């Protein structure tokens, strides 16, 4: 399942793509499914179009192709649609070149709001400790100076 952020990134990538998959008046046939599967394996992101003669809407064609190929729907705009499916072959190629794109990151169990509050508290505590150390040192130096003056007066 794609997150909204991943879907937005894929939509942005699909803007520059050429339309390579056409659904004609026959609808989603076995040839169209085979071609979509082939393109998804080689590209991961496929832009398609439903012709006016087709008896189905782009959303219906997208849902039928997703069900047949195991792909994720990205978007439909007008008569065009975009499909995405992670290709194992391309993932291995990316991993060998060191660019593991769309690698799953394990979610952190820590609450980010609490983490931020804790960091602010630690920073405030460190600031207080620095300030207290400065004033403590100043008080010690002042006490030493008074003791030296008092010793001078007594002589």
C-alpha positions in Angstrom: 0.0 0.0 0.0 1.4 3.4 -1.0 1.5 6.3 1.4 0.2 9.6 0.3 3.8 11.0 0.2 5.0 8.1 -1.9 2.0 8.5 -4.2 2.8 12.2 -4.6 6.4 11.4 -5.5 5.3 8.9 -8.1 2.8 11.3 -9.6 5.6 13.8 -9.9 7.8 11.2 -11.7 4.9 10.3 -14.0 4.5 13.8 -15.3 7.5 13.4 -17.6 6.6 9.9 -18.8 5.2 9.2 -22.2 1.9 7.3 -22.5 2.9 3.7 -23.3 -0.2 1.7 -22.6 -3.4 2.1 -24.5 -6.8 0.6 -23.6 -9.0 0.5 -26.7 -12.6 -0.4 -27.4 -11.9 -4.0 -26.4 -11.3 -2.9 -22.8 -8.8 -4.6 -20.6 -7.9 -7.7 -22.6 -5.3 -10.4 -22.0 -2.9 -8.6 -24.4 -3.3 -5.3 -22.5 -2.7 -7.1 -19.2 0.4 -8.9 -20.6 1.8 -5.6 -21.9 1.1 -3.8 -18.6 2.8 -6.6 -16.7 5.8 -6.5 -19.1 6.2 -2.7 -18.7 5.8 -2.8 -15.0 8.6 -5.4 -14.7 10.9 -3.3 -16.9 9.9 0.3 -15.6 8.0 0.1 -12.4 5.9 3.1 -13.4 3.6 3.0 -16.4 1.4 5.7 -17.8 -1.6 4.6 -19.7 -4.6 6.0 -21.6 -8.1 4.9 -22.2 -9.3 5.8 -25.7 -12.7 7.4 -26.3 -14.0 4.3 -28.1 -13.5 2.2 -25.0 -16.7 1.4 -23.0 -15.0 1.9 -19.6 -13.8 4.9 -17.6 -10.1 5.4 -16.8 -10.7 4.6 -13.2 -12.4 1.3 -14.1 -9.5 0.4 -16.4 -7.0 1.3 -13.7 -8.7 -0.9 -11.1 -9.0 -3.8 -13.5 -5.3 -3.6 -14.5 -4.3 -3.3 -10.8 -6.3 -6.4 -9.9 -4.8 -8.3 -12.8 -1.2 -7.3 -12.4 -0.9 -6.8 -8.7 0.1 -3.1 -9.2 -0.8 -0.1 -7.1 -2.9 2.7 -8.6 -1.2 6.1 -8.5 -3.6 8.5 -10.1 -6.1 9.1 -12.9 -6.4 12.4 -14.6 -8.8 12.8 -17.5 -8.4 9.8 -19.8 -4.9 8.9 -18.4 -3.9 6.8 -15.5 -0.7 5.7 -13.8 0.3 2.3 -12.4 3.1 1.4 -10.1 4.6 -2.0 -9.0 8.0 -2.5 -7.4 10.2 -4.6 -9.8 12.5 -7.1 -8.1 14.9 -7.0 -11.1 15.2 -3.2 -10.8 15.5 -3.3 -7.0 18.5 -5.7 -7.3 20.1 -3.5 -10.0 19.7 -0.4 -7.7 21.1 -2.3 -4.7 24.2 -3.3 -6.7 24.8 0.4 -7.7 24.3 1.5 -4.1 21.1 3.4 -4.6 18.4 1.5 -2.7 15.4 3.5 -3.8 12.2 3.0 -1.9 13.8 0.8 0.7 11.6 0.1 3.6 12.7 2.1 6.7 11.7 0.5 10.0 9.4 2.8 11.8 10.7 4.3 15.1 8.8 3.3 18.2 9.5 6.6 19.8 6.9 9.3 19.8 8.3 12.3 17.7 6.5 14.9 19.8 7.8 13.5 23.0 11.2 13.2 21.5 11.2 16.9 20.7 10.0 17.9 24.1 12.7 15.7 25.7 15.4 17.3 23.6 14.2 20.8 24.5 14.3 19.9 28.2 17.8 18.5 27.9 19.0 21.6 26.1 17.4 23.8 28.8 19.0 21.7 31.6 22.4 22.0 29.9 22.0 25.8 29.6 21.1 26.0 33.3 24.1 23.9 34.3 26.4 26.1 32.2 25.0 29.2 33.8 25.2 27.8 37.3 28.8 26.7 36.8 29.7 30.2 35.5 28.1 31.9 38.5 29.6 29.4 41.0 33.0 30.0 39.5 32.5 33.8 39.7 31.4 33.5 43.4 34.5 31.4 44.2 36.7 34.0 42.5 34.9 36.8 44.4 35.3 35.0 47.7 39.0 34.5 47.0 39.4 38.2 46.1 37.7 39.3 49.4 39.9 36.9 51.4 43.0 38.3 49.8 41.8 42.0 50.5 41.0 41.1 54.1 44.4 39.5 54.5 46.1 42.6 53.1 44.1 44.9 55.6 45.1 42.8 58.5 48.8 43.1 57.7 
